[in-house]
Amino acid sequence: MTSFGQMMKYSLSVMLIIVLAFSSGAFGILIYGKFTEDVEYPVNLSSGSNGEIVAPVTPAPSNKPVALTRKASAMLKAPIISQYPELRSGCEITTLAMLLQFYGIKKGKLDLLADMPYDKTPVKVDGKNKIISWGNPNIGFVGDVTGRKKGFGIYHTALMEVLQKYVPTAVDLTGKSFEALEDKIAEGIPVEVWTTSKFQDSVNWTIWDTSLGPFRATFSEHAVLLVGYDKDNVYVNDPLTGLSQVKINKALFIRTWELMEKQAISYNKGAI
């Protein structure tokens, strides 16, 4: 065989090896990367079911929030203010004064009276002194807050107006789970909560007409500042007694809070 023929045979053999190498997949990619510098090293490859070369895929990071474990117990030291003697029916505005003072707003219960909305609808009673029509506490305070005349109270919707005036991060927690209230305490923020006086879960109800329609009410309605909790109890600052960190059975307190339609207001952390 001539030298030319040997050279041709050698060239064809080299070409055949290169073709086979590229067709083998993994080696082909490595050779391609060597010449083009498009492949980073090391490269880990595996064969798919159809013989194709499959490169590993890095999973995208998860955007799911990580659940935080709530503290087993928490206690806050907040101001205690008595609603007596000036505001016999003013537990809600007195409790709000405690919440605002904890936040850093130096306002007392009497200072806030000018900010509090009122529903001035006069009370009407029948021959048996039963209330037929009156104001609605979702509009504003109903009756006389001083207690010199008949007074009832104010609910979260209307009282939020006062809180929002002083705290830009005010938040209405009404209707949330009780765990949401405990989360606030664990964050270091107290919560104004509607409950019943003496924390009884059996109360008398009455219904009267309002500008928003019939309203179901109990004169046992009350508001306190929730400042602590543990496994079995909650702790409140009570404007009715003027006592702080009053211990109440948690299950009982939750029932009274549910009777009052799970009303609660507070604020989120933010600049004062």
Sequence and secondary structure as in RCSB ss.txt:
>XXXX:A:sequence
MTSFGQMMKYSLSVMLIIVLAFSSGAFGILIYGKFTEDVEYPVNLSSGSNGEIVAPVTPAPSNKPVALTRKASAM
LKAPIISQYPELRSGCEITTLAMLLQFYGIKKGKLDLLADMPYDKTPVKVDGKNKIISWGNPNIGFVGDVTGRKK
GFGIYHTALMEVLQKYVPTAVDLTGKSFEALEDKIAEGIPVEVWTTSKFQDSVNWTIWDTSLGPFRATFSEHAVL
LVGYDKDNVYVNDPLTGLSQVKINKALFIRTWELMEKQAISYNKGAI
>XXXX:A:secstr
  HHHHHHHHHHHHHHHHHHHHHTSHHHHHHHHHHH  S SS   EE TTS EE                 S EE
        TTT TT HHHHHHHHHHHHHT    TTGGGGTS EE    EE TTS EEE   TTTSEEB TTSSS 
B    HHHHHHHHHHH TTEEE TTS HHHHHHHHHHT  EEEEEEGGG S    EEEEETTEEEEE TTEEEEE
EEEE SSEEEEEETTTTEEEEEEEHHHHHHHHHHTTT EEEE     
